[in-house]
Every structure is written in structure tokens, then in C-alpha cells.
Amino acid sequence: MGWFEKKDEKAKIPPTKAPWQVCPRCRRYVAKDAWKANNCICPE
């Protein structure tokens, strides 16, 4: 039966093209352009 079967869904945005960078220290999401503009240092 079709509605009992689980659909295999992939992520809508591949991880390499995600617009966010996660800070390894404070675990906040930072926009990649802000992350790169600040030389990979968290602005928080």
C-alpha cells in the first residue's frame, strides 16, 4: 500500500551549498559570506 511506505527524500540543499557555517566553538549559525569576510572567525 502506497501510503504506508516511507518515501526516501534527500536533503533539499546539499551540505556543500548550504548558506550557513556552524561555528565550532559557540555552535552558532553564521552566513558563509560573513564567515569568509571575517577570515573564518565567528563574529559573535
Predicted model as a PDB file, atoms N, CA, C, CB and O in Angstrom, pLDDT in the B-factor column:
MODEL        1                                                                  
ATOM      1  N   MET A   1       0.839  -1.175   0.000  1.00 54.00           N  
ATOM      2  CA  MET A   1       0.000   0.000   0.000  1.00 54.00           C  
ATOM      3  C   MET A   1       0.884   1.238   0.000  1.00 54.00           C  
ATOM      4  CB  MET A   1      -0.954  -0.002   1.210  1.00 54.00           C  
ATOM      5  O   MET A   1       1.798   1.339   0.818  1.00 54.00           O  
ATOM      6  N   GLY A   2       0.634   2.164  -0.884  1.00 64.00           N  
ATOM      7  CA  GLY A   2       1.490   3.316  -1.107  1.00 64.00           C  
ATOM      8  C   GLY A   2       1.625   4.265   0.073  1.00 64.00           C  
ATOM      9  O   GLY A   2       2.706   4.818   0.276  1.00 64.00           O  
ATOM     10  N   TRP A   3       0.600   4.473   0.840  1.00 72.00           N  
ATOM     11  CA  TRP A   3       0.681   5.464   1.904  1.00 72.00           C  
ATOM     12  C   TRP A   3       1.305   4.913   3.169  1.00 72.00           C  
ATOM     13  CB  TRP A   3      -0.682   5.996   2.211  1.00 72.00           C  
ATOM     14  O   TRP A   3       1.539   5.669   4.112  1.00 72.00           O  
ATOM     15  N   PHE A   4       1.584   3.609   3.219  1.00 74.00           N  
ATOM     16  CA  PHE A   4       2.294   3.030   4.353  1.00 74.00           C  
ATOM     17  C   PHE A   4       3.799   3.010   4.128  1.00 74.00           C  
ATOM     18  CB  PHE A   4       1.795   1.623   4.620  1.00 74.00           C  
ATOM     19  O   PHE A   4       4.563   2.831   5.076  1.00 74.00           O  
ATOM     20  N   GLU A   5       4.226   3.189   2.906  1.00 78.00           N  
ATOM     21  CA  GLU A   5       5.644   3.132   2.573  1.00 78.00           C  
ATOM     22  C   GLU A   5       6.311   4.466   2.863  1.00 78.00           C  
ATOM     23  CB  GLU A   5       5.841   2.747   1.102  1.00 78.00           C  
ATOM     24  O   GLU A   5       5.753   5.528   2.588  1.00 78.00           O  
ATOM     25  N   LYS A   6       7.501   4.395   3.419  1.00 75.00           N  
ATOM     26  CA  LYS A   6       8.259   5.604   3.720  1.00 75.00           C  
ATOM     27  C   LYS A   6       8.972   6.077   2.455  1.00 75.00           C  
ATOM     28  CB  LYS A   6       9.278   5.351   4.869  1.00 75.00           C  
ATOM     29  O   LYS A   6       9.623   5.292   1.765  1.00 75.00           O  
ATOM     30  N   LYS A   7       8.842   7.355   2.167  1.00 72.00           N  
ATOM     31  CA  LYS A   7       9.493   7.914   0.995  1.00 72.00           C  
ATOM     32  C   LYS A   7      10.954   8.201   1.308  1.00 72.00           C  
ATOM     33  CB  LYS A   7       8.774   9.194   0.527  1.00 72.00           C  
ATOM     34  O   LYS A   7      11.280   8.660   2.403  1.00 72.00           O  
ATOM     35  N   ASP A   8      11.826   7.932   0.358  1.00 72.00           N  
ATOM     36  CA  ASP A   8      13.241   8.261   0.502  1.00 72.00           C  
ATOM     37  C   ASP A   8      13.450   9.675  -0.016  1.00 72.00           C  
ATOM     38  CB  ASP A   8      14.150   7.238  -0.263  1.00 72.00           C  
ATOM     39  O   ASP A   8      13.469   9.904  -1.225  1.00 72.00           O  
ATOM     40  N   GLU A   9      13.606  10.612   0.893  1.00 73.00           N  
ATOM     41  CA  GLU A   9      13.794  12.000   0.499  1.00 73.00           C  
ATOM     42  C   GLU A   9      15.226  12.423   0.793  1.00 73.00           C  
ATOM     43  CB  GLU A   9      12.793  12.922   1.228  1.00 73.00           C  
ATOM     44  O   GLU A   9      15.767  12.129   1.858  1.00 73.00           O  
ATOM     45  N   LYS A  10      15.821  13.104  -0.147  1.00 70.00           N  
ATOM     46  CA  LYS A  10      17.169  13.622   0.032  1.00 70.00           C  
ATOM     47  C   LYS A  10      17.081  15.045   0.576  1.00 70.00           C  
ATOM     48  CB  LYS A  10      17.967  13.585  -1.304  1.00 70.00           C  
ATOM     49  O   LYS A  10      16.031  15.684   0.509  1.00 70.00           O  
ATOM     50  N   ALA A  11      18.181  15.524   1.107  1.00 64.00           N  
ATOM     51  CA  ALA A  11      18.226  16.903   1.598  1.00 64.00           C  
ATOM     52  C   ALA A  11      17.981  17.857   0.432  1.00 64.00           C  
ATOM     53  CB  ALA A  11      19.594  17.209   2.284  1.00 64.00           C  
ATOM     54  O   ALA A  11      18.486  17.640  -0.670  1.00 64.00           O  
ATOM     55  N   LYS A  12      17.219  18.896   0.673  1.00 71.00           N  
ATOM     56  CA  LYS A  12      16.898  19.836  -0.392  1.00 71.00           C  
ATOM     57  C   LYS A  12      18.107  20.680  -0.770  1.00 71.00           C  
ATOM     58  CB  LYS A  12      15.744  20.735   0.027  1.00 71.00           C  
ATOM     59  O   LYS A  12      18.261  21.050  -1.934  1.00 71.00           O  
ATOM     60  N   ILE A  13      18.959  20.986   0.188  1.00 66.00           N  
ATOM     61  CA  ILE A  13      20.177  21.741  -0.072  1.00 66.00           C  
ATOM     62  C   ILE A  13      21.361  20.836   0.278  1.00 66.00           C  
ATOM     63  CB  ILE A  13      20.213  23.089   0.754  1.00 66.00           C  
ATOM     64  O   ILE A  13      21.498  20.431   1.432  1.00 66.00           O  
ATOM     65  N   PRO A  14      22.211  20.515  -0.686  1.00 67.00           N  
ATOM     66  CA  PRO A  14      23.376  19.704  -0.354  1.00 67.00           C  
ATOM     67  C   PRO A  14      24.251  20.413   0.673  1.00 67.00           C  
ATOM     68  CB  PRO A  14      24.188  19.388  -1.617  1.00 67.00           C  
ATOM     69  O   PRO A  14      24.307  21.642   0.679  1.00 67.00           O  
ATOM     70  N   PRO A  15      24.932  19.675   1.537  1.00 63.00           N  
ATOM     71  CA  PRO A  15      25.731  20.301   2.592  1.00 63.00           C  
ATOM     72  C   PRO A  15      26.819  21.248   2.076  1.00 63.00           C  
ATOM     73  CB  PRO A  15      26.366  19.235   3.427  1.00 63.00           C  
ATOM     74  O   PRO A  15      27.183  22.199   2.766  1.00 63.00           O  
ATOM     75  N   THR A  16      27.332  21.002   0.892  1.00 68.00           N  
ATOM     76  CA  THR A  16      28.389  21.864   0.361  1.00 68.00           C  
ATOM     77  C   THR A  16      27.850  23.200  -0.116  1.00 68.00           C  
ATOM     78  CB  THR A  16      29.108  21.172  -0.775  1.00 68.00           C  
ATOM     79  O   THR A  16      28.607  24.165  -0.226  1.00 68.00           O  
ATOM     80  N   LYS A  17      26.547  23.277  -0.404  1.00 76.00           N  
ATOM     81  CA  LYS A  17      25.963  24.513  -0.906  1.00 76.00           C  
ATOM     82  C   LYS A  17      25.086  25.195   0.135  1.00 76.00           C  
ATOM     83  CB  LYS A  17      25.155  24.236  -2.154  1.00 76.00           C  
ATOM     84  O   LYS A  17      24.323  26.101  -0.198  1.00 76.00           O  
ATOM     85  N   ALA A  18      25.182  24.778   1.370  1.00 78.00           N  
ATOM     86  CA  ALA A  18      24.393  25.389   2.432  1.00 78.00           C  
ATOM     87  C   ALA A  18      24.862  26.827   2.641  1.00 78.00           C  
ATOM     88  CB  ALA A  18      24.508  24.573   3.750  1.00 78.00           C  
ATOM     89  O   ALA A  18      26.061  27.096   2.576  1.00 78.00           O  
ATOM     90  N   PRO A  19      23.935  27.755   2.890  1.00 87.00           N  
ATOM     91  CA  PRO A  19      24.314  29.167   3.046  1.00 87.00           C  
ATOM     92  C   PRO A  19      24.883  29.491   4.428  1.00 87.00           C  
ATOM     93  CB  PRO A  19      23.114  30.047   2.784  1.00 87.00           C  
ATOM     94  O   PRO A  19      25.220  30.644   4.696  1.00 87.00           O  
ATOM     95  N   TRP A  20      24.994  28.497   5.306  1.00 88.00           N  
ATOM     96  CA  TRP A  20      25.418  28.740   6.678  1.00 88.00           C  
ATOM     97  C   TRP A  20      26.694  27.986   7.008  1.00 88.00           C  
ATOM     98  CB  TRP A  20      24.319  28.347   7.646  1.00 88.00           C  
ATOM     99  O   TRP A  20      26.985  26.937   6.433  1.00 88.00           O  
ATOM    100  N   GLN A  21      27.433  28.531   7.928  1.00 88.00           N  
ATOM    101  CA  GLN A  21      28.618  27.897   8.505  1.00 88.00           C  
ATOM    102  C   GLN A  21      28.365  27.796  10.002  1.00 88.00           C  
ATOM    103  CB  GLN A  21      29.948  28.710   8.187  1.00 88.00           C  
ATOM    104  O   GLN A  21      27.901  28.759  10.613  1.00 88.00           O  
ATOM    105  N   VAL A  22      28.657  26.663  10.597  1.00 89.00           N  
ATOM    106  CA  VAL A  22      28.474  26.490  12.039  1.00 89.00           C  
ATOM    107  C   VAL A  22      29.809  26.763  12.721  1.00 89.00           C  
ATOM    108  CB  VAL A  22      27.946  25.049  12.384  1.00 89.00           C  
ATOM    109  O   VAL A  22      30.829  26.160  12.386  1.00 89.00           O  
ATOM    110  N   CYS A  23      29.784  27.679  13.678  1.00 89.00           N  
ATOM    111  CA  CYS A  23      30.998  27.995  14.431  1.00 89.00           C  
ATOM    112  C   CYS A  23      31.348  26.792  15.300  1.00 89.00           C  
ATOM    113  CB  CYS A  23      30.811  29.287  15.305  1.00 89.00           C  
ATOM    114  O   CYS A  23      30.498  26.324  16.058  1.00 89.00           O  
ATOM    115  N   PRO A  24      32.576  26.276  15.212  1.00 89.00           N  
ATOM    116  CA  PRO A  24      32.931  25.096  16.005  1.00 89.00           C  
ATOM    117  C   PRO A  24      33.025  25.376  17.508  1.00 89.00           C  
ATOM    118  CB  PRO A  24      34.246  24.542  15.521  1.00 89.00           C  
ATOM    119  O   PRO A  24      32.965  24.452  18.319  1.00 89.00           O  
ATOM    120  N   ARG A  25      33.169  26.623  17.869  1.00 90.00           N  
ATOM    121  CA  ARG A  25      33.326  26.941  19.287  1.00 90.00           C  
ATOM    122  C   ARG A  25      31.984  27.243  19.981  1.00 90.00           C  
ATOM    123  CB  ARG A  25      34.261  28.132  19.440  1.00 90.00           C  
ATOM    124  O   ARG A  25      31.676  26.651  21.016  1.00 90.00           O  
ATOM    125  N   CYS A  26      31.194  28.156  19.415  1.00 91.00           N  
ATOM    126  CA  CYS A  26      29.944  28.548  20.073  1.00 91.00           C  
ATOM    127  C   CYS A  26      28.718  27.871  19.463  1.00 91.00           C  
ATOM    128  CB  CYS A  26      29.777  30.052  20.003  1.00 91.00           C  
ATOM    129  O   CYS A  26      27.612  28.027  19.979  1.00 91.00           O  
ATOM    130  N   ARG A  27      28.896  27.120  18.371  1.00 89.00           N  
ATOM    131  CA  ARG A  27      27.826  26.368  17.708  1.00 89.00           C  
ATOM    132  C   ARG A  27      26.708  27.246  17.141  1.00 89.00           C  
ATOM    133  CB  ARG A  27      27.235  25.386  18.675  1.00 89.00           C  
ATOM    134  O   ARG A  27      25.567  26.799  17.031  1.00 89.00           O  
ATOM    135  N   ARG A  28      27.026  28.480  16.787  1.00 90.00           N  
ATOM    136  CA  ARG A  28      26.032  29.360  16.167  1.00 90.00           C  
ATOM    137  C   ARG A  28      26.137  29.260  14.649  1.00 90.00           C  
ATOM    138  CB  ARG A  28      26.225  30.832  16.630  1.00 90.00           C  
ATOM    139  O   ARG A  28      27.197  28.962  14.098  1.00 90.00           O  
ATOM    140  N   TYR A  29      25.023  29.513  14.000  1.00 90.00           N  
ATOM    141  CA  TYR A  29      24.998  29.537  12.543  1.00 90.00           C  
ATOM    142  C   TYR A  29      25.357  30.940  12.077  1.00 90.00           C  
ATOM    143  CB  TYR A  29      23.604  29.103  11.992  1.00 90.00           C  
ATOM    144  O   TYR A  29      24.783  31.927  12.535  1.00 90.00           O  
ATOM    145  N   VAL A  30      26.320  31.012  11.155  1.00 90.00           N  
ATOM    146  CA  VAL A  30      26.790  32.281  10.618  1.00 90.00           C  
ATOM    147  C   VAL A  30      26.707  32.179   9.097  1.00 90.00           C  
ATOM    148  CB  VAL A  30      28.260  32.614  11.101  1.00 90.00           C  
ATOM    149  O   VAL A  30      27.037  31.139   8.527  1.00 90.00           O  
ATOM    150  N   ALA A  31      26.275  33.233   8.449  1.00 90.00           N  
ATOM    151  CA  ALA A  31      26.233  33.245   6.984  1.00 90.00           C  
ATOM    152  C   ALA A  31      27.649  33.045   6.444  1.00 90.00           C  
ATOM    153  CB  ALA A  31      25.618  34.582   6.450  1.00 90.00           C  
ATOM    154  O   ALA A  31      28.608  33.619   6.961  1.00 90.00           O  
ATOM    155  N   LYS A  32      27.769  32.227   5.399  1.00 89.00           N  
ATOM    156  CA  LYS A  32      29.098  31.910   4.866  1.00 89.00           C  
ATOM    157  C   LYS A  32      29.840  33.135   4.375  1.00 89.00           C  
ATOM    158  CB  LYS A  32      28.981  30.918   3.743  1.00 89.00           C  
ATOM    159  O   LYS A  32      31.058  33.220   4.534  1.00 89.00           O  
ATOM    160  N   ASP A  33      29.130  34.095   3.777  1.00 89.00           N  
ATOM    161  CA  ASP A  33      29.824  35.285   3.284  1.00 89.00           C  
ATOM    162  C   ASP A  33      30.370  36.119   4.444  1.00 89.00           C  
ATOM    163  CB  ASP A  33      28.878  36.135   2.418  1.00 89.00           C  
ATOM    164  O   ASP A  33      31.450  36.698   4.327  1.00 89.00           O  
ATOM    165  N   ALA A  34      29.644  36.189   5.560  1.00 89.00           N  
ATOM    166  CA  ALA A  34      30.140  36.901   6.743  1.00 89.00           C  
ATOM    167  C   ALA A  34      31.302  36.132   7.371  1.00 89.00           C  
ATOM    168  CB  ALA A  34      29.003  37.101   7.780  1.00 89.00           C  
ATOM    169  O   ALA A  34      32.258  36.730   7.865  1.00 89.00           O  
ATOM    170  N   TRP A  35      31.210  34.816   7.345  1.00 87.00           N  
ATOM    171  CA  TRP A  35      32.269  33.951   7.911  1.00 87.00           C  
ATOM    172  C   TRP A  35      33.579  34.148   7.138  1.00 87.00           C  
ATOM    173  CB  TRP A  35      31.836  32.445   7.868  1.00 87.00           C  
ATOM    174  O   TRP A  35      34.642  34.310   7.739  1.00 87.00           O  
ATOM    175  N   LYS A  36      33.494  34.134   5.817  1.00 89.00           N  
ATOM    176  CA  LYS A  36      34.695  34.286   4.974  1.00 89.00           C  
ATOM    177  C   LYS A  36      35.224  35.713   5.021  1.00 89.00           C  
ATOM    178  CB  LYS A  36      34.385  33.893   3.518  1.00 89.00           C  
ATOM    179  O   LYS A  36      36.436  35.922   4.972  1.00 89.00           O  
ATOM    180  N   ALA A  37      34.331  36.702   5.114  1.00 91.00           N  
ATOM    181  CA  ALA A  37      34.765  38.097   5.177  1.00 91.00           C  
ATOM    182  C   ALA A  37      35.510  38.388   6.482  1.00 91.00           C  
ATOM    183  CB  ALA A  37      33.557  39.035   5.040  1.00 91.00           C  
ATOM    184  O   ALA A  37      36.332  39.302   6.545  1.00 91.00           O  
ATOM    185  N   ASN A  38      35.219  37.614   7.508  1.00 90.00           N  
ATOM    186  CA  ASN A  38      35.860  37.802   8.816  1.00 90.00           C  
ATOM    187  C   ASN A  38      37.005  36.812   9.023  1.00 90.00           C  
ATOM    188  CB  ASN A  38      34.828  37.648   9.944  1.00 90.00           C  
ATOM    189  O   ASN A  38      37.398  36.550  10.159  1.00 90.00           O  
ATOM    190  N   ASN A  39      37.542  36.260   7.928  1.00 91.00           N  
ATOM    191  CA  ASN A  39      38.667  35.324   7.954  1.00 91.00           C  
ATOM    192  C   ASN A  39      38.400  34.100   8.824  1.00 91.00           C  
ATOM    193  CB  ASN A  39      39.907  36.028   8.446  1.00 91.00           C  
ATOM    194  O   ASN A  39      39.253  33.682   9.607  1.00 91.00           O  
ATOM    195  N   CYS A  40      37.212  33.534   8.676  1.00 87.00           N  
ATOM    196  CA  CYS A  40      36.785  32.306   9.366  1.00 87.00           C  
ATOM    197  C   CYS A  40      36.803  32.456  10.889  1.00 87.00           C  
ATOM    198  CB  CYS A  40      37.684  31.141   8.958  1.00 87.00           C  
ATOM    199  O   CYS A  40      37.099  31.508  11.615  1.00 87.00           O  
ATOM    200  N   ILE A  41      36.487  33.642  11.349  1.00 86.00           N  
ATOM    201  CA  ILE A  41      36.369  33.896  12.790  1.00 86.00           C  
ATOM    202  C   ILE A  41      34.923  34.270  13.055  1.00 86.00           C  
ATOM    203  CB  ILE A  41      37.359  35.034  13.277  1.00 86.00           C  
ATOM    204  O   ILE A  41      34.336  35.075  12.332  1.00 86.00           O  
ATOM    205  N   CYS A  42      34.364  33.693  14.073  1.00 86.00           N  
ATOM    206  CA  CYS A  42      32.955  33.925  14.403  1.00 86.00           C  
ATOM    207  C   CYS A  42      32.750  35.380  14.817  1.00 86.00           C  
ATOM    208  CB  CYS A  42      32.489  32.969  15.533  1.00 86.00           C  
ATOM    209  O   CYS A  42      33.478  35.882  15.673  1.00 86.00           O  
ATOM    210  N   PRO A  43      31.768  36.068  14.222  1.00 81.00           N  
ATOM    211  CA  PRO A  43      31.528  37.457  14.587  1.00 81.00           C  
ATOM    212  C   PRO A  43      30.828  37.599  15.951  1.00 81.00           C  
ATOM    213  CB  PRO A  43      30.696  38.129  13.509  1.00 81.00           C  
ATOM    214  O   PRO A  43      30.751  38.704  16.487  1.00 81.00           O  
ATOM    215  N   GLU A  44      30.334  36.526  16.501  1.00 77.00           N  
ATOM    216  CA  GLU A  44      29.673  36.567  17.794  1.00 77.00           C  
ATOM    217  C   GLU A  44      30.725  36.541  18.878  1.00 77.00           C  
ATOM    218  CB  GLU A  44      28.683  35.393  17.957  1.00 77.00           C  
ATOM    219  O   GLU A  44      30.392  36.567  20.063  1.00 77.00           O  
TER     220      GLU A  44                                                      
ENDMDL                                                                          
END                                                                             
